[in-house]
Amino acid sequence: MKPLVIFLNEVAGGRKLLQAAVERAGEASYVVVVAPQNQPTAGQLFSPEEAREAARTRVDVTLAVLDEFGIEAIGEVLDPSSDLALGDAIRSHRPFEVLLSCLYDSRFGLTRRALEEWAEGTFEPEVKITHIPVRIEDDSISLEVTHPLVVANQTISSPDLAARLIDRSKDRPHRFTIIAPATDGVPMNKVTRDLAGLMSALYREDIDSTGQPMSPDPFSSIQDAIAHYRVDDVLISTLSGEQSRWLESDLVGRVREITDKPVAHHEAGSSPEAVAAVVAEGEPVGDTDDRETAVEPEDSAKDEA
């Protein structure tokens, strides 16, 4: 038995990559997830100096999702050049197959060679190269798929949030982009685990989603996501009003001022009946007003991240 390499170039793998990994994991001696330290071309959500952090989050979230489905794996962050990183991973691990997760037309170097074509010509037949494309442009022009942006952190593991996203997807296909702005006091490994848990819940319902931790400023993170991703509407999930700094700063109202897309608010702890009622009224709608909640100083440490 030989290992299986999962290579994440610029993007984190989604449901199709997970399905391929599940199908092949039993044949592998071990599974390794690799990402080069390159800057994503779709969704410039990290500054160039944070390229390694961006790659690390792609790896960590994918590892956590695999773990949710019973696949133990290790992760590595390699050279910024995608071809060098892929070559290093293959020479180090000598896998039987590489699952290459990248944009449909990923190119590198001065000659702008297609990464998947270069990999096939360089390493096959000794190593099978399987390209699992992320068709961002195709998804963006599809009128059948709705692309919500979901923003949450401390509430990302809330069962009622998962229920709301699943209920939304019953009548038409959805592809959720989930971002989790960081906060003091919440370890990054918890954010990663909770994010993977929500994505896995969606995958189990055959719902597409991608996600990643973000910089601490939720407003800037949302601005970046709206600017670089296909976003049909925004759903902001917070703690209850008396605990949420996001509500105290009127995050919902401020986001509505910068986009013509519908912006809805989800308050964690909503009953299943309340969630079902909001969804039945037709997503996306704002289910709370744009209130600014006064937070006493001693409560501020319990804020949403």
BAKOL-378978 format. One line per field, with one value per residue (C-alpha): x, y, z; residue in one letter. Coordinates in Angstrom, 2 decimals. Each point is the difference from the previous one (the first is absolute). Layout:
<sites>
x: [X  ...] $
y: [Y  ...] $
z: [Z  ...] $
code: [a  ...] $
</sites>
This chain:
<sites>
x: [0.00  1.10  -1.19  -2.63  0.92  -2.69  1.41  -1.82  1.10  -1.39  -3.36  -1.30  -1.63  -3.75  -2.50  1.31  3.51  -1.31  -1.92  3.14  2.06  -2.57  -0.03  3.80  1.00  -0.37  2.65  2.54  2.68  -0.61  -1.51  1.88  -1.51  2.39  -0.33  2.54  0.44  -1.61  -2.54  -3.55  -1.11  -3.67  -0.75  3.03  -0.81  3.54  2.79  3.12  1.98  -2.68  0.37  1.34  -2.89  -2.47  1.54  0.02  -3.72  -0.77  1.86  -1.42  -3.62  0.39  1.64  -2.87  -2.60  1.76  0.07  -3.76  -0.33  2.40  3.10  3.21  2.43  3.09  0.53  2.88  0.58  2.66  1.71  -2.00  0.46  -2.75  2.14  2.91  -2.35  -1.77  3.32  1.35  -3.15  0.19  3.72  -0.36  -3.03  0.05  -3.81  -2.07  -2.23  -0.25  -3.40  0.72  -2.52  0.33  -1.86  -1.12  2.79  2.88  3.25  3.46  3.34  0.98  -1.32  -3.36  -0.05  -3.12  0.84  -2.03  1.43  3.55  -0.58  -1.43  2.89  2.64  -1.19  -2.32  -0.12  2.04  -2.40  -3.61  -1.06  -3.73  -1.13  -3.05  -0.74  -1.62  -2.07  -0.36  -0.96  -2.49  -1.60  -0.19  -2.02  -2.33  -3.47  -0.96  2.46  -0.40  3.24  -0.53  2.82  -0.25  1.88  0.41  2.52  -1.12  -3.40  1.34  -0.64  -3.56  -2.40  -2.64  2.41  0.68  -3.73  -0.69  2.59  -1.28  -3.62  0.97  1.42  -3.06  -1.60  3.03  3.76  2.17  3.78  0.85  3.14  0.57  2.47  0.97  1.67  2.41  -0.43  2.12  -0.58  -1.19  2.82  0.48  -0.22  -3.51  -1.01  1.37  -1.75  -3.35  0.24  0.77  -2.93  -2.43  1.41  -0.20  -3.64  -0.71  2.01  -2.04  -3.08  1.77  0.29  3.11  1.98  3.47  1.30  2.98  0.99  0.51  1.65  -1.54  -1.89  -3.37  -1.01  3.21  -0.25  -3.53  1.07  2.79  -2.27  -2.68  2.67  1.60  -2.64  -3.35  -2.37  -3.79  -0.81  1.64  -0.95  1.68  -0.25  0.53  -0.48  -3.09  -0.25  1.23  3.18  0.90  2.53  -0.91  -3.48  1.33  2.00  -3.05  1.87  -3.20  -0.98  3.50  0.17  -3.38  1.44  2.80  -1.95  -3.26  -0.18  -2.47  1.59  -1.63  0.78  -0.07  0.03  1.42  -2.33  -3.03  -2.53  -0.54  -3.47  1.38  2.60  -2.58  -2.31  2.70  0.97  -3.65  -0.40  2.64  3.75  1.77  -1.77  1.14  -1.64  1.03  0.10  3.21  0.11  3.11  0.24  1.63  2.59  1.25  3.81  -0.02  -1.93  2.30  2.29  -2.87  -0.34  -0.41  3.26] $
y: [0.00  3.53  3.36  2.32  3.66  2.69  3.19  3.27  2.64  3.45  -1.41  -2.29  -3.15  -0.41  -2.84  -1.61  -0.19  -1.54  -2.64  -0.92  -0.21  -2.24  -2.34  -0.35  0.16  -3.76  -0.62  2.37  -0.71  3.55  3.27  3.30  3.41  2.49  3.67  2.39  3.39  1.79  2.79  -0.97  1.57  -0.43  1.93  2.03  -0.35  0.04  2.51  -1.31  -0.22  -2.33  -2.51  -2.71  0.54  -0.22  -3.28  -1.35  0.73  -1.81  -3.03  0.12  0.35  -2.86  -2.21  0.70  -0.82  -3.27  -0.85  0.56  -2.79  -2.37  0.69  0.63  2.21  2.13  3.48  1.93  3.55  0.14  2.29  2.99  -1.23  -2.51  -2.15  -0.20  -0.76  -2.75  -1.50  0.04  -1.70  -2.76  -0.62  -0.02  -2.28  -2.02  -0.28  -2.23  2.99  3.75  1.65  3.41  2.57  3.26  2.46  -1.27  1.93  0.19  1.19  0.70  1.50  2.42  -2.31  -0.32  -3.76  -1.81  -1.65  -3.17  -0.54  0.53  -2.44  -2.67  0.32  -0.01  -2.72  -2.39  -2.96  -0.60  2.20  0.50  3.67  0.57  3.57  0.96  3.48  2.80  1.67  3.45  1.67  -2.72  0.21  3.77  0.04  -2.83  1.32  -3.23  0.35  2.50  1.25  1.24  1.45  -1.22  1.90  -1.54  -1.03  -0.87  -1.00  -2.05  -3.24  0.99  -2.78  2.55  1.68  -3.32  -0.71  3.35  -0.54  -3.52  1.19  2.72  -2.56  -2.21  1.82  1.01  -0.73  2.14  0.46  1.59  2.03  0.05  2.41  0.07  3.26  -0.68  1.28  0.23  -2.85  -2.51  -2.36  -0.40  -3.79  0.38  2.33  -2.49  -2.94  1.80  1.19  -3.51  -1.31  2.36  -0.76  -3.72  0.31  1.62  -2.61  -2.76  1.63  0.24  3.78  1.73  2.34  1.39  1.85  1.53  1.97  3.70  3.12  1.38  2.91  -1.45  3.05  -0.02  -3.76  0.33  2.84  -2.15  -2.99  2.05  1.53  -3.28  -2.70  -0.53  1.02  -0.03  0.81  0.27  -1.76  1.27  -2.31  1.49  -0.70  1.42  3.79  0.63  -2.01  1.01  2.68  -0.51  1.24  2.72  1.35  -0.37  -2.38  -1.08  3.58  0.98  -2.96  0.96  3.42  -1.41  -2.53  -0.24  -3.70  -1.08  -0.20  -2.20  -0.48  -3.35  0.06  -3.19  -1.93  0.48  -2.76  -2.42  1.47  3.54  -1.06  -1.87  3.02  2.33  -2.41  -0.53  3.74  -0.20  0.40  2.32  2.43  1.84  -1.80  2.62  3.76  2.01  0.52  1.24  -1.87  1.68  -2.29  0.54  -0.09  -3.20  -1.78  0.98  -3.01  -2.28  1.59  -1.66  -0.50] $
z: [0.00  -0.81  1.33  -1.47  -0.47  0.04  -1.51  0.68  -2.49  0.90  1.06  2.73  -1.32  0.22  -0.06  -3.22  1.39  3.22  -1.96  -1.96  3.20  1.69  -3.03  -0.02  3.67  0.48  -2.68  1.56  2.59  1.22  -1.24  -0.16  -0.73  -1.60  -0.92  -1.53  1.64  -2.93  -0.01  -1.02  -3.28  0.86  3.15  1.02  3.67  1.34  -0.50  -1.81  3.24  1.35  -2.86  2.31  2.42  -2.88  -1.15  3.55  0.42  -3.26  1.29  3.54  -1.08  -2.49  2.65  2.39  -2.66  -0.85  3.70  0.18  -2.57  1.74  -2.10  1.93  -1.90  0.45  -1.42  -1.53  -1.27  -2.71  -2.52  -1.33  -3.59  -0.71  -2.32  2.46  2.90  -1.96  -1.12  3.55  1.31  -2.61  0.49  3.80  0.26  -3.27  -0.11  -2.26  -0.82  0.42  0.36  -1.48  1.23  -1.87  -2.15  -3.37  -1.76  2.48  -1.62  1.34  -0.96  -2.74  -2.71  1.80  -0.35  1.17  3.33  -0.58  -3.52  1.27  2.87  -2.28  -2.46  2.75  2.40  -1.83  -0.38  3.19  1.97  -1.01  -0.10  0.52  -0.49  2.05  -1.34  1.90  -2.71  1.50  -3.27  -0.94  3.43  -0.22  -3.20  0.95  0.70  1.71  2.89  2.85  1.60  3.57  2.08  3.61  2.72  3.46  2.61  3.54  -1.38  -2.90  1.88  0.89  -1.13  -0.98  -2.43  -1.73  -0.06  -1.63  -2.74  -0.68  -0.13  -2.44  -2.40  -0.32  -2.93  -2.07  -0.04  2.27  0.23  3.34  0.62  3.76  1.58  3.66  1.13  2.86  3.53  3.13  2.40  -2.62  -1.05  -3.74  0.29  1.45  -2.83  -2.53  1.64  0.26  -3.61  -1.19  2.03  -1.72  -3.46  0.72  1.06  -3.36  -1.92  1.62  -1.54  -3.41  0.35  -1.35  2.23  0.53  3.03  1.72  3.09  -0.60  1.41  3.22  -1.59  -1.08  -2.05  -2.06  -0.44  -1.35  -2.31  -1.42  -0.48  -1.78  -2.26  -1.03  0.18  -1.66  2.81  -0.45  3.62  3.42  3.24  3.17  3.02  3.47  3.66  1.65  0.03  3.52  -0.68  -3.55  -0.82  -3.66  0.79  2.27  -2.96  -2.29  -2.29  -1.75  -0.78  -1.14  -2.39  -1.46  -0.81  -2.19  -2.06  -1.89  0.88  2.70  3.45  2.64  3.69  1.78  3.80  1.47  2.23  -2.23  0.39  -2.91  -0.42  -0.27  -2.54  -2.04  0.05  -1.29  -2.77  -0.93  -0.47  -2.71  0.41  0.07  2.30  3.11  2.86  2.53  -0.14  -0.19  3.70  1.74  3.25  2.94  1.58  3.47  0.31  2.00  -2.76  -2.85  0.44  -1.05  -3.40  -3.35  -1.88] $
code: [m  k  p  l  v  i  f  l  n  e  v  a  g  g  r  k  l  l  q  a  a  v  e  r  a  g  e  a  s  y  v  v  v  v  a  p  q  n  q  p  t  a  g  q  l  f  s  p  e  e  a  r  e  a  a  r  t  r  v  d  v  t  l  a  v  l  d  e  f  g  i  e  a  i  g  e  v  l  d  p  s  s  d  l  a  l  g  d  a  i  r  s  h  r  p  f  e  v  l  l  s  c  l  y  d  s  r  f  g  l  t  r  r  a  l  e  e  w  a  e  g  t  f  e  p  e  v  k  i  t  h  i  p  v  r  i  e  d  d  s  i  s  l  e  v  t  h  p  l  v  v  a  n  q  t  i  s  s  p  d  l  a  a  r  l  i  d  r  s  k  d  r  p  h  r  f  t  i  i  a  p  a  t  d  g  v  p  m  n  k  v  t  r  d  l  a  g  l  m  s  a  l  y  r  e  d  i  d  s  t  g  q  p  m  s  p  d  p  f  s  s  i  q  d  a  i  a  h  y  r  v  d  d  v  l  i  s  t  l  s  g  e  q  s  r  w  l  e  s  d  l  v  g  r  v  r  e  i  t  d  k  p  v  a  h  h  e  a  g  s  s  p  e  a  v  a  a  v  v  a  e  g  e  p  v  g  d  t  d  d  r  e  t  a  v  e  p  e  d  s  a  k  d  e  a] $
</sites>
